[in-house]
Amino acid sequence: MVYYVYVLKNNQGRHYIGSTKDIKLRVKQHNQNCVTATKNRGPYSLIYQEQFDNKTMARKRENKLKSYKGNAKFKKLVEVATPSSSLV
């Protein structure tokens, strides 16, 4: 099974980092206010995603990206990220 780590961005420039096995459904859930962490803060656009072969690897990468959030590494990652909504 394939797992994804993703970065979302809303109109205010806020980012959300998460992981899932169904990225289309998860982005939809974020935008329908079904996720507590992003409720009433959307709409969100998918700006970055990575694919992994298992959940453990995806969660490790998710936590690593969250540790970068707000610093130069994260800013560099999202600067080069292009909107990938066409990938959803």
N, C-alpha and C positions, 0 to 999 in steps of 0.2 A: 504494500500500500504506500502511496505517496503522501507526504506531509509537507506543508508549506509554512514558512515564516513570512510575515507580511508587515508592511508599514502603510498605514492610512494617514491621510492629511485632510483636515477640514478647512472651511473657508476662512477661519481665523488664524490658520497657520499652525494649529496644534496637531501633533502626531500621536498615533497609537500604534503600538507594536504587539503583534499576537502570532499565534500559530494555530493551524487547523488542518484537517484532512480534506475539507471541502471548501475551497476558497470562495467560490461563487456564492454559496449559501451563507458563509460567514460575513462577507461584505454586505450582503442583503440584510442579514440580521442586525449589523451595526447601523445601517441606514433606516431600519424600521424600529429603532429604539428598543431592541430586544436584548441588548448587552448593557449591563449596568454601568460599566466603566465609560461608555461613550453615549449613554442615553441623553437625549436632548442637546447634543453637541454637534450633530451632523448638519448637513450631509458630509460623508467622507468619500474620498477618492482613493483608490488603490494606487500607490506611487512606487511600490517596490515589493518584490517577492523573490524568495529563494525556495528551491525544491530539495527535499530530503527523502531518503529511503525508509527512515523509521522515525517514530515519535520522539525517541530519546535524543537523537541528533538535532531534530528540529527545536525541541525545548531548550537544549544547551545553547543553540544559536540565538534563539529568542532572548534568553537571559543575557547573553553577551551583548546583543544589540541594546537591550534595556540599560545595561551598564554604561554604554556609550552615550545614551540619550542626553542631549544638551551640550555635549562636548564636541571638539573639532572632528573626531572620527565620525560621529553621527551626522554632523552638518555636512561633511564631505560626501557621505553616503547618499543623503537625500538631495544634495545639490546635483549630483550626476544622475540621480534617478529621474526617469521621465515617466509621466503618467502612463500607467500600464492597464488602464481600464479596458483596453482592447484585449488584454490577456484574460479577462474574466469572462 
